[in-house]
Structures are given as structure tokens and as C-alpha cells.
Amino acid sequence: MALVIRNVHLPSQQGSGDEGLWNVHCQKGRVVRVEHAAQSSRRLAPRVLKLPAFLRPGRELDARGKGILLPSLCHAHIHIDKCFLLDQCRPLRSGSFEEALKITSEAKTRFALNMDDVYARGHRLITESIANGVTSLRAHVEVDNIVGFDCLDIALQLKSDFARVCDIQIAVFAQDPLFDDADAASLGANHDLLSRASRREGVSAVGSAPYVEHTPAQQQHNLSAVLALALARDLHLDLHLDYTLDPATPPLLPILLEQLRQTHWPAHRKVTIGHGTRYTLFAAADWDALDIGDLPVAFVALPQSDMYMMGRTADQARLAPRGTLPVPYMAARGLEVALSVNNVDNPFTPQGSADPLVLCPLGVAIYQDATEETLRTLLVRPGPWIYQKCVSTAAKSSVGLGAREALLRPEPGAQADFVLLHDNASVRSAVLDPCYTRTTIRGGVVVASRRGVEWGAWQARKTAPAYVFGVPVRWDIWIVFWVVVGLWGGWRVGVLLDA
């Protein structure tokens, strides 16, 4: 199936100015040609006959000179089993991590009573994400002695159901401690469940949250145990790590890096670190001391959750610090970093939506920077001759779904996965005010399209739009149509009577 995207803006090369409109030709899931729209028009000019759209092979999508075409979006870190859960929870009081963990655990005890609800909530998250422009995601799925494998079974079903339109990576995840209590010397039941879950077909990553353990020794053991599972199953490793702003708590990151080197971690498997809020306390010397080198380590900032959860104090007169990873600074240091949504509508993140692009204007406020360089870092991270998007190509790379050097602009031979922002014409516009109207393309096929209907009382001589079969219509045109039909029918009846 062929697809031609016409008259569309593309992100400019190396931050240069507007380069005009382009046509992007796709076939068999790949980009086959990219050309200036003016060049295409000149080539077609000598033709006397132009076939109507319904007779042309494939499909055409005309942006009409308004939209910008970007690589499709990616959720590098999102929880698919506990999304849209807030209405099923008791009211939040303190907003602390401990409260969120307890309230969510209470809700999880009811999952087995209504598995259709678990599926429906995950289904809603995926469909809303695709409409936003997402074509790939890493779904964290909890495995523990409360839910067993129930959430994993649902996630595997969703992965199968959406395989045609979205690439879903499943990360089996232990949110609760792997040790049964503070005095335990050996790993407990949750580790056994996680080990068994990691062997399931369709699982791509394994992870845990070492900071929930009772003692520092157990935290380090948690880290090494999950790393061993990933190595044994040849899976990606995805950790919720160093989720604190306490300067007295030493970070586990240096220990993780040492363990990765000691175990000769394979380059084809990604190590993804989510949250990492403890690193916001790092000075430049602390970053210098990290020995990441050629290890395939990526960081994922989760600002909607981190800003809500971190740094709370009893002093309401003082705002909490910005407890989320310094993405522009890390990108400038050459570290692999992405942005992601994490949770949607649950006690850990009660606010926000499943749209990765909303993280871009949020980032402008967090990092107090709207310079061109930072705007391109948030949306289009610059590198040598390439661009990376923190919510797209960089996000995909951070979970092992694409090369770190992925191009932002479509090039012949590249995978035809895009999001067309119909009402944004530049990177600046897409970062500062991402539009609602979007078209999602995966493998050269349109898989979702979202439009809005706008009406205002200030519009002269217009009334509120009416709808017929879901299509907005003007009643004056509708009435004229039926008057014409009636007159024609009357004339036909008269002709028949005369005959």
C-alpha cells in the first residue's frame, strides 16, 4: 500500500529557517522518496490529465501547507495496568509516595474481581496514545503476590490485539519488595513470581524498584538479582532507581554501573533508568565521576510524576524543588535521555494525560528556558548531523526500539512511522503549543486521525453546528437541499401524469 503525504513542513536541517513544503512518498512501510512540493508540481505540470484521487493507486494525505511531519511518538515508560485508577481509590490526603503505594495496593486486591476492567483501562490508554501519535510503548506490568500474573496476562492480550498498529514492549515489574521483611536474608515470593514472569513469551524487559526494600543491603541485592534475571533471559533491564531527594541517601547508580561492567552486560540489551530524581542533587563533578562509557544506559525523566511526588515538606509557604532529571543538561553532556508520561490518573500521578507532547511545554517551564537550543532538545535533541526527539526517536532508543542516531527528517529507506501535527508548522510551535489535530502513521498506513469542531458565538450570521450521522451540517444548506429534491420530485410526478 502506497501513501503520499503532500504539502507538509519538515523539521529544518540543523536549526535553519523554513525550507518550504515537501512531499513524502511511502511504500511497503518505508519512505521511498522525499521531494520539495514545488519540484513535484513542476514535474506534474506537463501532464494533461490528472486522475481523480479515488482512481490513483494508494492514498494521499494533503497537509495543505499547514502541518509539520515528525517521527511518531513513544512512551518510553508507562504503567498500563494501573492507569485510570483514581476513581476506584479512596481520596488522597498527603500525596506522598507511601500513601500512593498503599492506596494502589488496596485497589490491586480488587483487580482479580473484574479483569474486564483491567483490560478496558489498558485498552483506553493505548487507543488514546495512538490518537496522540504514539506507535510504540514500553508497558510496565506489575507482578507480585497481590495480582500474581493477572496483569501480565491482560498486557499480553493487549499486545496481541494492537500488534498491527502499535509496538508494545512488556516489562514485568516488581513494585513491591523482593524480600519478605527487613530481617530476611534471602529473596522472597515476589522474586520467584518475577523470575517466572520473565520467562513468559512476549516479555521484553524485567525491572524493579530497589528503593522500596527495607535496608540498603536488600536494595543492592534487589539490584543484582534483577540484573541476573535480565542476563539469564536475555532481556532489557528497566529500573525505577534512586527515587528520592534526600542528600543523605547515597545513589545506587554507581553500584549499578559497576555491576554492569562486572557482568559484561551485552551491548544489544538496553539498561533504562526511570525517575533518578536523586541525580538532581548532583554537581558537575558528580556527573564527571560517573563511568558510563560505552554501556548501553539510558535515562528517562518522568516530570509529571516526579514533580507531583518529590520534595514535599510540611512548610506550605515554600514550594518543593524541581525534582526531575535535568534533561537539557544531561543531553548537553552526551547522555542518552528521554521524557515519558509514566502514570495516568492514579495515586502516583493524578493529573495529566497520555499525550507525550504535553511534556514539551511543561519542560520549558521546568527548565525555565525557551531558547531555540532547549526547544530542540525537548523535542528535537541535536547531535552530530542528526536530531533526536526526547519524546520520539530518543524515547524509542532508550528502550531499545531504535538506533540512537535515528534521523528526525524522513529519509529514503527509513521506517514510515510519523505523526502529522496539522496545526503546527515548526518545531517551535510544536514544542510550545502542540496542536490537538493529528494523524498517526505506522508502517506507511494511517492508523488514527483526530480532528476537532470549533464554533463561537462571535461568528457573524452563524448558528451552532448541527450533526447528521456525526457530520456537522448547516441547516440552511440542508433545507435548500430538500426543497430542491421536493421540486424535482414534483416535476417528475407531473411528467409521469402527463404521460
C-alpha positions as CSV (number, residue, x, y, z in Angstrom):
1,M,0.0,0.0,0.0
2,A,1.4,3.4,-1.0
3,L,1.0,6.6,0.9
4,V,1.9,10.1,-0.2
5,I,2.0,13.0,2.3
6,R,1.8,16.2,0.4
7,N,2.5,19.9,1.1
8,V,3.9,19.3,4.6
9,H,6.6,21.1,6.6
10,L,9.6,19.1,7.8
11,P,11.9,20.0,10.7
12,S,14.7,22.2,9.3
13,Q,18.2,20.9,9.0
14,Q,20.5,21.9,11.8
15,G,18.0,24.6,13.0
16,S,18.0,26.5,9.7
17,G,14.9,28.5,8.7
18,D,11.8,27.4,6.9
19,E,12.7,25.2,3.9
20,G,9.2,25.3,2.3
21,L,6.8,22.4,1.7
22,W,7.6,18.8,1.0
23,N,6.0,15.6,-0.3
24,V,6.9,12.3,1.4
25,H,6.3,9.1,-0.6
26,C,6.0,5.8,1.3
27,Q,5.6,2.3,0.0
28,K,5.7,-1.1,1.8
29,G,6.1,0.6,5.2
30,R,9.2,2.6,4.1
31,V,10.0,6.0,2.8
32,V,10.9,5.8,-0.9
33,R,11.2,9.5,-1.8
34,V,11.2,12.9,-0.3
35,E,11.0,16.0,-2.6
36,H,10.1,19.6,-2.5
37,A,6.4,20.1,-3.2
38,A,7.3,22.8,-5.8
39,Q,9.6,20.3,-7.6
40,S,6.8,17.7,-7.7
41,S,4.4,20.3,-9.1
42,R,6.8,21.2,-11.9
43,R,7.2,17.6,-12.8
44,L,3.4,17.1,-13.0
45,A,2.7,20.3,-14.9
46,P,3.1,18.9,-18.4
47,R,0.5,16.2,-17.8
48,V,-2.8,17.0,-19.5
49,L,-4.9,14.5,-17.4
50,K,-4.7,14.2,-13.7
51,L,-6.7,11.2,-12.3
52,P,-9.1,11.9,-9.5
53,A,-8.0,10.8,-6.1
54,F,-10.2,7.7,-5.9
55,L,-8.6,6.3,-9.1
56,R,-5.0,6.9,-8.0
57,P,-3.1,3.9,-6.5
58,G,-2.6,4.2,-2.7
59,R,-3.7,7.0,-0.5
60,E,-2.8,10.7,-0.4
61,L,-2.8,12.9,2.7
62,D,-2.6,16.6,1.9
63,A,-1.4,18.8,4.8
64,R,-2.4,21.9,2.7
65,G,0.8,23.7,3.7
66,K,0.0,23.9,7.4
67,G,1.2,20.9,9.3
68,I,4.6,19.5,10.3
69,L,5.6,15.9,9.9
70,L,7.6,14.3,12.8
71,P,8.6,10.8,13.8
72,S,5.8,9.0,15.6
73,L,5.9,9.3,19.4
74,C,6.9,6.7,22.0
75,H,6.0,6.1,25.6
76,A,9.4,5.0,27.0
77,H,7.9,4.4,30.4
78,I,4.2,3.9,31.1
79,H,2.2,1.8,33.5
80,I,-0.5,0.0,31.6
81,D,-2.2,-1.9,34.5
82,K,-2.8,0.9,37.0
83,C,-3.9,3.7,34.6
84,F,-7.3,5.5,35.1
85,L,-7.5,4.0,38.6
86,L,-8.1,7.1,40.7
87,D,-11.9,6.8,40.7
88,Q,-11.6,3.3,42.2
89,C,-9.4,4.6,45.1
90,R,-10.1,6.3,48.4
91,P,-9.4,10.1,48.5
92,L,-5.8,11.2,48.5
93,R,-4.7,13.0,51.7
94,S,-0.9,13.6,51.9
95,G,0.1,12.9,48.3
96,S,3.2,11.1,49.5
97,F,4.8,8.1,47.8
98,E,3.9,5.9,50.8
99,E,0.3,6.9,50.5
100,A,0.2,6.3,46.8
101,L,1.8,2.8,47.2
102,K,-0.7,1.8,49.9
103,I,-3.8,3.1,48.1
104,T,-2.7,1.4,44.9
105,S,-2.1,-1.9,46.7
106,E,-5.6,-1.7,48.1
107,A,-7.0,-1.2,44.6
108,K,-4.9,-4.1,43.2
109,T,-6.6,-6.5,45.6
110,R,-9.8,-5.9,43.6
111,F,-8.3,-6.5,40.1
112,A,-9.0,-10.2,40.1
113,L,-12.7,-9.5,40.7
114,N,-13.0,-7.6,37.5
115,M,-10.4,-8.4,34.9
116,D,-12.6,-6.9,32.2
117,D,-11.9,-3.5,33.9
118,V,-8.1,-4.1,33.8
119,Y,-8.4,-4.8,30.1
120,A,-10.7,-1.8,29.4
121,R,-8.4,0.6,31.2
122,G,-5.3,-0.6,29.3
123,H,-7.3,-0.5,26.1
124,R,-8.3,3.1,26.7
125,L,-4.7,4.1,27.4
126,I,-3.4,2.5,24.2
127,T,-6.2,4.0,22.0
128,E,-5.7,7.5,23.4
129,S,-2.0,7.2,23.0
130,I,-2.3,6.1,19.3
131,A,-4.6,9.1,18.7
132,N,-1.9,11.3,20.2
133,G,0.7,10.0,17.8
134,V,2.2,7.1,19.7
135,T,3.2,4.0,17.7
136,S,5.4,2.3,20.3
137,L,5.5,2.0,24.1
138,R,7.1,0.1,26.9
139,A,4.4,-1.0,29.2
140,H,5.3,-1.7,32.8
141,V,3.2,-4.5,34.3
142,E,3.3,-5.4,38.0
143,V,3.9,-8.9,39.2
144,D,3.6,-9.7,42.9
145,N,1.8,-11.7,45.5
146,I,-1.3,-9.5,45.2
147,V,-2.0,-9.7,41.5
148,G,0.1,-12.7,40.5
149,F,0.2,-12.9,36.7
150,D,-3.2,-11.4,36.1
151,C,-2.0,-8.0,34.9
152,L,0.7,-9.7,32.7
153,D,-2.0,-11.9,31.1
154,I,-4.0,-8.8,30.2
155,A,-1.0,-7.0,28.9
156,L,0.0,-9.9,26.6
157,Q,-3.6,-9.9,25.3
158,L,-3.4,-6.1,24.6
159,K,-0.1,-6.6,22.9
160,S,-1.6,-9.1,20.6
161,D,-4.8,-7.1,19.9
162,F,-2.8,-3.9,19.0
163,A,0.1,-5.6,17.2
164,R,-1.0,-4.2,13.8
165,V,-1.0,-0.6,14.9
166,C,1.4,-0.2,17.9
167,D,4.6,-1.9,19.0
168,I,4.1,-2.8,22.7
169,Q,7.1,-3.9,24.7
170,I,6.1,-5.5,28.0
171,A,8.4,-5.0,31.1
172,V,7.5,-7.3,34.0
173,F,8.0,-5.1,37.1
174,A,8.2,-5.7,40.8
175,Q,6.9,-2.5,42.5
176,D,6.9,-4.2,45.9
177,P,9.9,-5.5,47.8
178,L,11.6,-8.8,46.7
179,F,12.4,-9.5,50.3
180,D,9.5,-10.5,52.6
181,D,10.7,-8.5,55.6
182,A,13.6,-6.4,56.9
183,D,15.2,-9.5,58.6
184,A,15.0,-11.7,55.5
185,A,18.4,-12.9,54.3
186,S,17.1,-14.5,51.1
187,L,14.8,-13.4,48.3
188,G,11.1,-14.0,48.8
189,A,7.9,-14.9,46.9
190,N,7.9,-11.7,44.8
191,H,11.3,-12.6,43.3
192,D,10.0,-16.1,42.5
193,L,7.0,-14.6,40.7
194,L,9.1,-12.1,38.8
195,S,11.5,-14.9,37.7
196,R,8.7,-17.0,36.4
197,A,7.1,-13.9,34.6
198,S,10.4,-13.1,32.9
199,R,10.2,-16.5,31.1
200,R,6.9,-15.8,29.5
201,E,6.8,-15.4,25.8
202,G,6.2,-11.8,24.7
203,V,8.1,-10.2,27.6
204,S,10.9,-7.8,26.5
205,A,12.2,-6.4,29.8
206,V,12.4,-7.0,33.5
207,G,12.7,-4.5,36.3
208,S,12.1,-3.5,39.9
209,A,12.2,-0.6,42.3
210,P,15.1,-1.3,44.7
211,Y,14.3,1.8,46.8
212,V,11.2,0.1,48.3
213,E,13.4,-2.5,50.1
214,H,13.7,-2.3,53.9
215,T,17.5,-1.9,54.2
216,P,20.4,-0.6,52.0
217,A,21.8,-4.2,51.8
218,Q,18.5,-5.5,50.5
219,Q,18.4,-2.7,47.9
220,Q,21.7,-3.7,46.5
221,H,20.7,-7.4,46.5
222,N,17.5,-6.4,44.7
223,L,19.5,-4.7,42.0
224,S,21.9,-7.6,41.5
225,A,19.0,-10.1,41.5
226,V,17.0,-8.4,38.8
227,L,20.2,-7.8,36.7
228,A,20.8,-11.5,36.9
229,L,17.3,-12.3,35.7
230,A,17.7,-10.0,32.7
231,L,21.0,-11.6,31.8
232,A,19.7,-15.1,32.2
233,R,16.6,-14.4,29.9
234,D,18.5,-12.0,27.5
235,L,16.0,-9.2,28.3
236,H,16.3,-5.5,28.6
237,L,16.7,-4.1,32.1
238,D,14.4,-1.3,33.2
239,L,14.8,0.0,36.7
240,H,12.9,2.5,38.8
241,L,16.0,3.9,40.5
242,D,17.1,6.4,43.1
243,Y,13.6,8.0,43.6
244,T,14.4,10.4,46.3
245,L,15.7,14.0,47.0
246,D,17.3,13.1,50.3
247,P,21.0,14.1,50.1
248,A,21.8,11.6,52.9
249,T,20.7,8.7,50.7
250,P,23.6,7.5,48.5
251,P,22.6,6.8,44.9
252,L,22.6,3.2,43.6
253,L,23.6,4.3,40.1
254,P,27.4,3.9,40.6
255,I,26.8,0.4,42.0
256,L,24.7,-0.5,39.0
257,L,27.3,0.7,36.6
258,E,30.0,-1.4,38.4
259,Q,27.7,-4.5,38.3
260,L,27.1,-4.0,34.6
261,R,30.8,-3.9,33.9
262,Q,31.5,-6.9,36.1
263,T,28.8,-9.0,34.4
264,H,29.9,-7.9,30.9
265,W,26.5,-6.5,30.0
266,P,25.7,-7.1,26.3
267,A,25.6,-4.1,24.1
268,H,22.3,-5.2,22.4
269,R,20.3,-5.0,25.6
270,K,19.3,-1.6,27.0
271,V,19.6,-0.6,30.6
272,T,16.9,2.1,31.2
273,I,16.7,4.1,34.4
274,G,13.4,5.8,35.2
275,H,12.9,8.6,37.7
276,G,16.5,9.0,39.1
277,T,15.5,12.1,41.0
278,R,18.5,11.8,43.3
279,Y,20.7,12.9,40.4
280,T,19.1,16.4,40.5
281,L,21.4,16.9,43.6
282,F,24.5,16.1,41.5
283,A,27.1,18.8,41.0
284,A,29.1,18.8,37.7
285,A,31.9,16.8,39.5
286,D,29.4,14.0,40.4
287,W,28.4,13.7,36.7
288,D,32.0,13.7,35.7
289,A,32.7,10.8,38.2
290,L,30.0,8.5,36.6
291,D,31.8,5.9,34.5
292,I,29.1,5.2,31.9
293,G,31.4,5.0,28.9
294,D,30.1,2.7,26.2
295,L,27.5,1.0,28.4
296,P,24.0,1.0,26.8
297,V,22.5,3.1,29.6
298,A,19.6,5.5,29.0
299,F,17.7,7.8,31.4
300,V,14.0,8.6,31.3
301,A,12.7,11.7,33.0
302,L,9.1,11.4,34.3
303,P,8.3,15.0,35.2
304,Q,4.6,14.7,35.7
305,S,5.1,12.1,38.4
306,D,8.4,13.4,39.8
307,M,7.2,17.0,40.2
308,Y,4.0,15.8,41.9
309,M,5.6,13.4,44.3
310,M,9.1,14.7,45.2
311,G,10.3,17.2,47.8
312,R,7.2,17.6,49.8
313,T,7.6,19.4,53.2
314,A,5.3,20.5,55.9
315,D,6.1,24.1,55.1
316,Q,3.3,25.1,52.7
317,A,4.8,28.5,52.3
318,R,7.8,27.1,50.3
319,L,7.4,25.3,47.1
320,A,9.2,22.0,46.6
321,P,12.2,21.8,44.4
322,R,12.0,20.7,40.7
323,G,12.6,17.0,41.5
324,T,13.1,15.7,38.0
325,L,16.1,14.9,35.8
326,P,17.8,18.0,34.2
327,V,17.2,16.8,30.6
328,P,18.8,19.7,28.7
329,Y,22.0,19.5,30.9
330,M,22.2,15.7,30.5
331,A,21.7,16.0,26.8
332,A,24.5,18.5,26.5
333,R,26.8,16.1,28.3
334,G,26.1,13.5,25.6
335,L,24.0,11.2,27.9
336,E,21.1,9.3,26.4
337,V,17.9,10.8,27.9
338,A,14.2,10.9,27.1
339,L,10.9,12.1,28.5
340,S,7.9,10.0,29.3
341,V,4.5,10.1,30.9
342,N,4.8,7.3,33.4
343,N,1.3,7.2,35.1
344,V,-2.1,8.5,34.1
345,D,-4.9,9.2,36.5
346,N,-3.7,7.2,39.5
347,P,-2.4,8.0,43.1
348,F,1.1,8.3,41.8
349,T,0.2,10.9,39.1
350,P,-3.4,12.1,39.5
351,Q,-3.0,14.8,36.8
352,G,-2.1,14.8,33.2
353,S,-2.9,12.8,30.1
354,A,-1.4,10.1,27.8
355,D,0.0,12.7,25.4
356,P,3.8,12.7,25.3
357,L,3.9,16.1,23.6
358,V,2.5,17.9,26.7
359,L,5.8,17.2,28.3
360,C,7.5,19.7,26.0
361,P,5.8,22.9,27.1
362,L,6.0,21.5,30.7
363,G,9.7,21.2,30.2
364,V,10.0,24.8,29.1
365,A,8.6,25.8,32.4
366,I,10.6,23.3,34.5
367,Y,13.9,24.2,32.9
368,Q,12.9,27.9,32.6
369,D,14.3,28.0,29.1
370,A,12.6,28.8,25.8
371,T,15.8,29.3,23.8
372,E,15.9,27.6,20.4
373,E,18.6,25.2,21.6
374,T,16.4,24.0,24.6
375,L,13.3,23.8,22.4
376,R,15.1,21.5,20.0
377,T,16.5,19.5,23.0
378,L,13.0,18.9,24.4
379,L,11.5,17.9,21.0
380,V,14.5,17.5,18.7
381,R,17.7,16.8,20.5
382,P,20.7,17.9,18.4
383,G,23.7,15.6,17.8
384,P,26.4,15.3,15.1
385,W,24.4,15.6,11.8
386,I,21.3,14.2,13.4
387,Y,18.4,15.2,15.6
388,Q,16.8,13.2,18.4
389,K,13.4,13.7,19.9
390,C,13.1,13.3,23.6
391,V,9.5,12.0,23.2
392,S,10.1,10.2,19.9
393,T,13.4,8.9,18.5
394,A,15.3,9.3,21.7
395,A,12.4,7.7,23.6
396,K,12.5,4.7,21.2
397,S,16.2,4.4,21.5
398,S,16.1,4.5,25.3
399,V,14.0,1.2,25.3
400,G,15.9,-0.5,22.5
401,L,13.3,0.2,19.8
402,G,15.6,2.2,17.5
403,A,19.1,3.5,16.9
404,R,20.3,6.4,18.9
405,E,21.4,8.1,15.6
406,A,17.8,7.9,14.2
407,L,17.1,10.7,11.8
408,L,14.4,13.2,12.6
409,R,13.6,14.0,8.9
410,P,12.3,11.2,6.8
411,E,14.9,9.7,4.5
412,P,14.6,7.0,1.8
413,G,14.7,3.6,3.4
414,A,13.5,4.8,6.8
415,Q,10.5,3.2,8.6
416,A,7.4,5.2,7.7
417,D,6.2,5.9,11.3
418,F,5.0,9.5,11.7
419,V,2.7,11.9,13.4
420,L,1.4,14.8,11.4
421,L,0.6,17.8,13.6
422,H,-2.0,19.6,11.3
423,D,-1.9,23.0,13.1
424,N,1.8,23.3,13.9
425,A,4.2,24.4,11.1
426,S,7.5,24.5,13.0
427,V,9.5,22.8,15.8
428,R,9.0,26.0,18.0
429,S,5.2,25.8,17.6
430,A,5.1,22.0,18.2
431,V,7.1,22.4,21.5
432,L,5.4,25.5,22.9
433,D,1.8,24.7,21.9
434,P,1.3,21.2,20.4
435,C,-2.0,21.1,18.5
436,Y,-4.9,18.7,19.0
437,T,-5.5,17.8,15.3
438,R,-3.1,14.9,14.4
439,T,-2.8,12.0,12.1
440,T,-0.8,8.9,13.2
441,I,1.0,6.8,10.6
442,R,2.6,3.4,11.2
443,G,4.4,1.5,8.5
444,G,3.1,3.8,5.9
445,V,-0.5,3.3,6.9
446,V,-2.8,5.8,8.6
447,V,-3.8,4.2,11.9
448,A,-5.5,7.2,13.6
449,S,-6.8,10.7,12.8
450,R,-8.1,13.2,15.3
451,R,-10.0,16.4,14.4
452,G,-11.9,19.0,16.4
453,V,-15.0,21.1,15.6
454,E,-14.8,24.7,16.5
455,W,-17.7,27.2,16.8
456,G,-18.1,30.6,18.5
457,A,-21.0,32.9,19.1
458,W,-18.9,35.8,17.7
459,Q,-19.0,34.3,14.2
460,A,-21.4,36.5,12.2
461,R,-24.7,35.0,10.9
462,K,-23.8,31.6,12.0
463,T,-25.5,29.2,14.4
464,A,-24.2,26.4,16.4
465,P,-23.3,23.4,14.1
466,A,-25.8,20.6,13.9
467,Y,-24.8,17.0,13.2
468,V,-26.2,14.4,10.9
469,F,-24.6,10.9,11.3
470,G,-21.8,12.6,13.2
471,V,-21.1,15.1,10.4
472,P,-21.5,18.8,11.1
473,V,-24.1,20.5,8.8
474,R,-25.6,23.9,8.2
475,W,-29.4,23.8,8.4
476,D,-29.8,26.4,5.7
477,I,-28.0,24.3,3.2
478,W,-29.8,21.2,4.5
479,I,-33.3,22.9,3.9
480,V,-32.3,24.2,0.4
481,F,-31.3,20.6,-0.5
482,W,-34.6,19.1,0.5
483,V,-36.5,22.0,-1.3
484,V,-34.6,21.2,-4.5
485,V,-35.3,17.5,-4.0
486,G,-39.0,18.2,-3.5
487,L,-39.3,20.4,-6.6
488,W,-37.5,17.8,-8.7
489,G,-39.8,15.1,-7.4
490,G,-42.9,17.1,-8.1
491,W,-41.7,17.8,-11.6
492,R,-41.1,14.0,-12.2
493,V,-44.6,13.2,-10.9
494,G,-46.1,15.8,-13.3
495,V,-44.2,14.3,-16.2
496,L,-45.4,10.8,-15.4
497,L,-49.1,12.0,-15.1
498,D,-48.9,13.8,-18.5
499,A,-47.6,10.6,-20.0
